[in-house]
Amino acid sequence: MEKQALNPFLPSWEYIPDGEPHIFGRRIYLYGSHDRFNAPMFCMNDYVCWSAPVDDLSDWRCEGVIYRKKQDPKNPLGLRLLFAPDVCRGPDRRYYLYYAFDFLGLMGVAVCDTPAGAYQFLGHVHYPDGTLWGRRRGDQFPFDPGVLADEDGRVWLYSGFATPTPAIVTGGQKLRNDGGVVLELEQDMMTIRTEPKLLFPKEGPGSYQGHEFFEASSIRRDGDRYLFVYSSRHNHELCYAVSDRPDGGFVFGGTLVSLGDLFLEGRTEERDGRNYLGNTHGGLLHLGEDWYIFYHRQTNRHSYSRQACAEKLERNPDGSFRQAEVTSCGLNGGPLRGIGRYEARIACHLWSKNGVGRYDGASPRRRLSRHPYFTQSGGDREDHGDQYIANMRDGAAAGFKYFQFDGADQISVTLRGHASGVLKVSENPDFSRINASFPVRLSGGEKTLRAALRIAPGRRALYFQFCGKGVMDFLSFALEDSRRR
C-alpha cells in the first residue's frame, strides 16, 4: 500500500455507518447509509459510495452521491431517511440497490449499469398480485436489507427488526417484528417468489441464546456455505451464523466484533467495555485469502454520527472465525509504523474514570457529560481534518492498537484546553507499566509536549491517561527516533 490504512478508514469528516463491502471488478465498493455530523437523527444525508482498489486498502475515494432520498416516489419531499442499504449484481449483470426508508415499512429497489451509480428508482418489493411487502396484514416489518444473487441465478433477500414490542404500526398496518426473515425474489429483482420465512427468531426456540437477532441482516457465500451476519440484542456486536443453504439450517457461529471488545478476555459486562457502546452494522469482505468484518463506531456522544471501521478476521482450523479486536490498524495488514505522527481520532479504546457508557439512549446525555468523546470542528463534510478526542478529564484514557516499535525513544503529544496534572503513557490498559509521562499545564490554546519513551521493540499498544484537574482535548501524538534526526 502507498500509505497506511487506519481506523476509521475514511476521511475524518465522513460518517458512513452500516457499511456493506462488495468486490466488483478490481475495486471494493462500500455501500452504507450516510450520517450527518452532529445530526439529531440517523442517516440524514443521501447515499454516497466509496471505493478502493483491491490491492490498496488505504486508497479510498468518494464516488459521489449514488442515490437521493427524493428519487423514490414515496418520498417526494425527502422527509423520510435512507436507512441501511445493500447492493448485488443481478443475473442480468446490472447492479441493484435495496433500501428501506426509516420506519416506513417498505423496501425500495434502484438499479444502475455500474457499481457506483447514479442509481435510478426501479420499484418496491411486492407480492405477485402487486401488494407491497409491508402492506399486507401479518407481514414482517421490512428493514435492513441484505441481498444475495446466488451462483445458480436465484436471488435471496434478508430483512428483519426485533424490538421488544410484538408489532410495529405503519402505513395503516400492524407489522410483525419477530426477527430475521428470508424471501426469494423473481428475476425482475422486485417480485416476491416465496413467502417471507422466519429464520432468526428474536426469542424462544430457534433463537441464539445470549446473542439473539436484533437487526442488520447481511449475507455472503463462502464456497458451499452461507454466512449470515447480524447485530444481536446486545446492540454493540456483530455475530454470524452458518448454513449449507440460503433459506434455512443456520447454526450460530459466534461474535465477529464488539465495539467495546466485550466477550474477549473474560469481559462480559458492559461496564467492563473498553470503548463506548451503541449500535453497529456491517458485512464481510473476502479478499484473496483474507476475511474482514466491516462495522461502525459511535462519535459525538450519540448514535447519529457514526464512522466506518474494519478488522481482519482470523480463522480456526475448522473454518470458524475468531472474534476480532477493535484496533486502529484494521485494514493495514499489520501494525502501524512505530514512527510518525498520528491523530488521536484513531483511538480504538476510550473510557472515563467511571468506565464507558452507551450512545444509543441507554445512557442519558447528562450522564455522558463527563466522558471523553470523538468530535470535530466545523460543519458536516467540511474537509479540514481536525477530528479529535474532546473532554479528557481526570481518569480518562485513550488506547491505540497496534504499532510495530523498532527504535522510537521519544514521544510528543498535542493538547489544548485548561488542565493541570500528568498524562501517562503505557503499553498496557491497566497502566501497570509507564512508558512515558508528561506534566500538563494548559491555560488555553494548543500546546505540544515531548518526553522520553521507554518501549521495547515489537508489536505493542499505546494507552494515554490524564490524571489531574480541568478539561483538555487530545489532538495528536508523534513517535520519534532521536538518532534519525
Solvent accessible surface area in square Angstrom, and as a share of the most:
residue,aa,sasa,rsa
1,M,105,0.47
2,E,165,0.74
3,K,114,0.48
4,Q,33,0.15
5,A,2,0.02
6,L,49,0.24
7,N,4,0.02
8,P,3,0.02
9,F,19,0.08
10,L,6,0.03
11,P,43,0.27
12,S,8,0.05
13,W,34,0.12
14,E,2,0.01
15,Y,1,0.00
16,I,2,0.01
17,P,0,0.00
18,D,9,0.05
19,G,3,0.03
20,E,0,0.00
21,P,1,0.01
22,H,26,0.12
23,I,65,0.33
24,F,29,0.12
25,G,68,0.66
26,R,171,0.62
27,R,47,0.17
28,I,0,0.00
29,Y,22,0.08
30,L,1,0.01
31,Y,2,0.01
32,G,2,0.02
33,S,0,0.00
34,H,5,0.02
35,D,1,0.00
36,R,86,0.31
37,F,24,0.10
38,N,90,0.46
39,A,6,0.05
40,P,101,0.64
41,M,77,0.34
42,F,47,0.20
43,C,2,0.01
44,M,44,0.20
45,N,18,0.09
46,D,30,0.15
47,Y,2,0.01
48,V,4,0.02
49,C,0,0.00
50,W,9,0.03
51,S,0,0.00
52,A,0,0.00
53,P,26,0.16
54,V,18,0.10
55,D,107,0.55
56,D,13,0.07
57,L,11,0.06
58,S,11,0.07
59,D,61,0.32
60,W,27,0.09
61,R,122,0.45
62,C,49,0.29
63,E,50,0.22
64,G,28,0.27
65,V,59,0.34
66,I,4,0.02
67,Y,0,0.00
68,R,125,0.46
69,K,28,0.12
70,K,133,0.56
71,Q,57,0.25
72,D,0,0.00
73,P,84,0.53
74,K,100,0.42
75,N,5,0.02
76,P,89,0.56
77,L,129,0.64
78,G,13,0.13
79,L,135,0.67
80,R,80,0.29
81,L,24,0.12
82,L,0,0.00
83,F,13,0.06
84,A,3,0.02
85,P,2,0.01
86,D,0,0.00
87,V,0,0.00
88,C,9,0.06
89,R,89,0.32
90,G,1,0.01
91,P,55,0.35
92,D,74,0.38
93,R,145,0.53
94,R,91,0.33
95,Y,13,0.05
96,Y,6,0.02
97,L,1,0.00
98,Y,0,0.00
99,Y,1,0.00
100,A,1,0.01
101,F,5,0.02
102,D,14,0.07
103,F,87,0.36
104,L,26,0.13
105,G,0,0.00
106,L,8,0.04
107,M,0,0.00
108,G,1,0.01
109,V,0,0.00
110,A,0,0.00
111,V,14,0.08
112,C,15,0.09
113,D,104,0.54
114,T,70,0.41
115,P,22,0.14
116,A,21,0.16
117,G,23,0.22
118,A,65,0.51
119,Y,0,0.00
120,Q,105,0.47
121,F,60,0.25
122,L,60,0.30
123,G,10,0.10
124,H,19,0.08
125,V,1,0.00
126,H,39,0.17
127,Y,6,0.02
128,P,104,0.66
129,D,116,0.60
130,G,45,0.43
131,T,44,0.26
132,L,39,0.20
133,W,0,0.00
134,G,0,0.00
135,R,58,0.21
136,R,92,0.34
137,R,206,0.75
138,G,43,0.41
139,D,5,0.03
140,Q,27,0.12
141,F,2,0.01
142,P,0,0.00
143,F,7,0.03
144,D,5,0.03
145,P,1,0.01
146,G,0,0.00
147,V,3,0.02
148,L,23,0.12
149,A,30,0.23
150,D,12,0.06
151,E,142,0.64
152,D,95,0.49
153,G,25,0.25
154,R,100,0.36
155,V,0,0.00
156,W,10,0.03
157,L,0,0.00
158,Y,0,0.00
159,S,0,0.00
160,G,2,0.02
161,F,19,0.08
162,A,10,0.08
163,T,28,0.16
164,P,133,0.84
165,T,72,0.42
166,P,95,0.60
167,A,25,0.19
168,I,30,0.15
169,V,107,0.62
170,T,18,0.10
171,G,48,0.46
172,G,74,0.71
173,Q,47,0.21
174,K,132,0.56
175,L,0,0.00
176,R,104,0.38
177,N,1,0.01
178,D,27,0.14
179,G,2,0.02
180,G,0,0.00
181,V,2,0.01
182,V,3,0.02
183,L,1,0.01
184,E,1,0.00
185,L,1,0.00
186,E,63,0.28
187,Q,102,0.45
188,D,68,0.35
189,M,1,0.00
190,M,30,0.13
191,T,19,0.11
192,I,3,0.01
193,R,134,0.49
194,T,55,0.32
195,E,102,0.46
196,P,31,0.20
197,K,93,0.40
198,L,74,0.37
199,L,26,0.13
200,F,3,0.01
201,P,22,0.14
202,K,30,0.13
203,E,120,0.54
204,G,35,0.34
205,P,136,0.85
206,G,57,0.55
207,S,13,0.08
208,Y,30,0.11
209,Q,131,0.58
210,G,25,0.24
211,H,36,0.16
212,E,19,0.08
213,F,3,0.01
214,F,40,0.17
215,E,21,0.09
216,A,0,0.00
217,S,0,0.00
218,S,1,0.00
219,I,2,0.01
220,R,28,0.10
221,R,78,0.28
222,D,25,0.13
223,G,58,0.55
224,D,106,0.55
225,R,62,0.23
226,Y,12,0.05
227,L,0,0.00
228,F,1,0.00
229,V,1,0.00
230,Y,1,0.00
231,S,0,0.00
232,S,0,0.00
233,R,133,0.49
234,H,38,0.17
235,N,23,0.12
236,H,1,0.00
237,E,0,0.00
238,L,0,0.00
239,C,0,0.00
240,Y,2,0.01
241,A,0,0.00
242,V,28,0.16
243,S,7,0.05
244,D,112,0.58
245,R,108,0.39
246,P,17,0.11
247,D,41,0.21
248,G,3,0.03
249,G,50,0.48
250,F,23,0.10
251,V,104,0.60
252,F,65,0.27
253,G,32,0.30
254,G,16,0.15
255,T,15,0.09
256,L,0,0.00
257,V,0,0.00
258,S,0,0.00
259,L,2,0.01
260,G,0,0.00
261,D,1,0.01
262,L,1,0.00
263,F,60,0.25
264,L,35,0.17
265,E,147,0.66
266,G,71,0.68
267,R,27,0.10
268,T,84,0.49
269,E,82,0.37
270,E,64,0.29
271,R,181,0.66
272,D,60,0.31
273,G,7,0.07
274,R,53,0.19
275,N,14,0.07
276,Y,8,0.03
277,L,1,0.00
278,G,0,0.00
279,N,17,0.09
280,T,1,0.00
281,H,8,0.04
282,G,0,0.00
283,G,0,0.00
284,L,0,0.00
285,L,5,0.02
286,H,85,0.38
287,L,32,0.16
288,G,61,0.58
289,E,165,0.74
290,D,48,0.25
291,W,7,0.02
292,Y,10,0.04
293,I,0,0.00
294,F,2,0.01
295,Y,8,0.03
296,H,1,0.00
297,R,12,0.04
298,Q,7,0.03
299,T,0,0.00
300,N,10,0.05
301,R,42,0.15
302,H,19,0.08
303,S,4,0.02
304,Y,56,0.21
305,S,0,0.00
306,R,8,0.03
307,Q,1,0.01
308,A,3,0.03
309,C,5,0.03
310,A,0,0.00
311,E,4,0.02
312,K,79,0.33
313,L,6,0.03
314,E,90,0.41
315,R,80,0.29
316,N,45,0.23
317,P,146,0.92
318,D,112,0.58
319,G,20,0.19
320,S,31,0.20
321,F,10,0.04
322,R,115,0.42
323,Q,35,0.16
324,A,10,0.07
325,E,62,0.28
326,V,5,0.03
327,T,17,0.10
328,S,0,0.00
329,C,13,0.08
330,G,7,0.07
331,L,2,0.01
332,N,21,0.11
333,G,62,0.60
334,G,31,0.29
335,P,40,0.25
336,L,0,0.00
337,R,146,0.53
338,G,4,0.04
339,I,58,0.29
340,G,28,0.27
341,R,159,0.58
342,Y,10,0.04
343,E,43,0.19
344,A,0,0.00
345,R,17,0.06
346,I,1,0.01
347,A,2,0.02
348,C,9,0.05
349,H,2,0.01
350,L,1,0.01
351,W,36,0.13
352,S,7,0.05
353,K,140,0.59
354,N,131,0.67
355,G,19,0.18
356,V,21,0.12
357,G,9,0.09
358,R,28,0.10
359,Y,10,0.04
360,D,51,0.27
361,G,62,0.59
362,A,66,0.51
363,S,22,0.14
364,P,47,0.30
365,R,130,0.48
366,R,172,0.63
367,R,147,0.54
368,L,4,0.02
369,S,54,0.35
370,R,154,0.56
371,H,18,0.08
372,P,0,0.00
373,Y,34,0.13
374,F,7,0.03
375,T,12,0.07
376,Q,14,0.06
377,S,46,0.30
378,G,46,0.45
379,G,29,0.28
380,D,45,0.23
381,R,86,0.31
382,E,78,0.35
383,D,111,0.57
384,H,86,0.39
385,G,36,0.35
386,D,48,0.25
387,Q,4,0.02
388,Y,25,0.10
389,I,0,0.00
390,A,7,0.05
391,N,14,0.07
392,M,0,0.00
393,R,57,0.21
394,D,55,0.29
395,G,9,0.09
396,A,1,0.01
397,A,0,0.00
398,A,0,0.00
399,G,0,0.00
400,F,0,0.00
401,K,9,0.04
402,Y,30,0.11
403,F,0,0.00
404,Q,89,0.39
405,F,2,0.01
406,D,97,0.50
407,G,22,0.21
408,A,6,0.05
409,D,44,0.23
410,Q,44,0.19
411,I,0,0.00
412,S,7,0.04
413,V,1,0.00
414,T,20,0.12
415,L,0,0.00
416,R,69,0.25
417,G,18,0.17
418,H,122,0.55
419,A,7,0.06
420,S,44,0.28
421,G,22,0.21
422,V,52,0.30
423,L,0,0.00
424,K,51,0.22
425,V,0,0.00
426,S,0,0.00
427,E,27,0.12
428,N,47,0.24
429,P,41,0.25
430,D,103,0.54
431,F,24,0.10
432,S,86,0.55
433,R,121,0.44
434,I,67,0.34
435,N,0,0.00
436,A,1,0.00
437,S,50,0.32
438,F,1,0.00
439,P,102,0.64
440,V,0,0.00
441,R,154,0.56
442,L,14,0.07
443,S,102,0.66
444,G,34,0.33
445,G,52,0.50
446,E,117,0.53
447,K,90,0.38
448,T,81,0.47
449,L,25,0.12
450,R,131,0.48
451,A,21,0.16
452,A,58,0.45
453,L,6,0.03
454,R,132,0.48
455,I,25,0.13
456,A,47,0.36
457,P,91,0.57
458,G,19,0.18
459,R,138,0.50
460,R,68,0.25
461,A,8,0.06
462,L,0,0.00
463,Y,4,0.01
464,F,0,0.00
465,Q,32,0.14
466,F,0,0.00
467,C,40,0.24
468,G,24,0.23
469,K,162,0.68
470,G,39,0.38
471,V,49,0.28
472,M,1,0.01
473,D,26,0.13
474,F,0,0.00
475,L,23,0.11
476,S,3,0.02
477,F,2,0.01
478,A,18,0.14
479,L,2,0.01
480,E,34,0.15
481,D,11,0.05
482,S,42,0.27
483,R,177,0.65
484,R,157,0.57
485,R,187,0.68
